[in-house]
């Protein structure tokens, strides 16, 4: 009977042996780091110009407002109505 420990051993890093996948992971990591740097710089610039903590907070909240807006628009599209509430028709 074969030893199950040796026969079912899976290499968790096998995907990193594929050259294109390594490039993809490297590019994705660079994009995430660049996005974080950009968010920091935008906040820094806003604070340098305004010296107002409220403005800095609103800049930090902007992605949340955009996500909520996208979510609401998707719900409207799925419900088939133009407004928040579905239209009431007689009959």
N, C-alpha and C positions, 0 to 999 in steps of 0.2 A: 504494500500500500504506500503510495507516494506521500511524502511529508507535505501537509497542507500549508504550513507556514512558509515554506520556500516556493511552492507552486503558485500561491496567490499573492505574492509580493508585487506591489504596484509602485512604480517610481513616480512620486508626486511631481518631479521636475522634468518628466519626459517631454512635455510640451515646449520646454525651453531649448530643446535640441533642434527645433525648427527655426531656421534663420529668420524667415519673414515674421514669425510670431514674436521673436525677441525684438525685432525692429518695431513691431506694433506696440508692444509693452513699453519700450523705451519712449516712443513718440507719445503714447498716452500719458505716461508719467510726466513728460516735459510739458504737455498741454495743461495738466492739472496744476503743476507748479506755476506755470505762467499765469493761469487764471487767478490763482491765489495772490500772486505778486501784483497783478493788475488791480484786484479788489483793494488791496492794502494801499496802493499808490493813489487810487481815486479817493479813498477816504482821507488819506493824508493831505492831498491837495485841497479837498473841500474844507478841511479844518484849517489849513494854512490861509485860505482865502477868507473864510467867514469867522473863524475863531468862535464858532457856535456849536455846542455839543448836540443841540437838537438837529441841526443840519447833518451832522455826522451820523446821528442815529437814523435819520430818514434815508440817507444813502445806504446804510446797512440793511434797512428794511425793504428797500426797493425790490430785490429779488423775490421777497415773500409776496409783495403786492402783485407782481407780475405773475407769479405762480397761481395765486388765488384767481386772478382775472382769467388766466388760461383755463383753469378748472371750471369756472362758472360758464365760460363760453362753450366748453365741451359739453357740459350738462345741458345747456340750452340747445345745442345742436342735436344731442341724443333725444331730448324730449320733443323736439320738433316745434317748439314755440319760440317766438321772438323775444318775449319777456321772461321774467322770473316765474310767473304763474301761467299755467296753460289757459288758453282762451275758453270762455264759457259760451256755448252756443245753445240756442233754443231749438228743441225738437230733435 
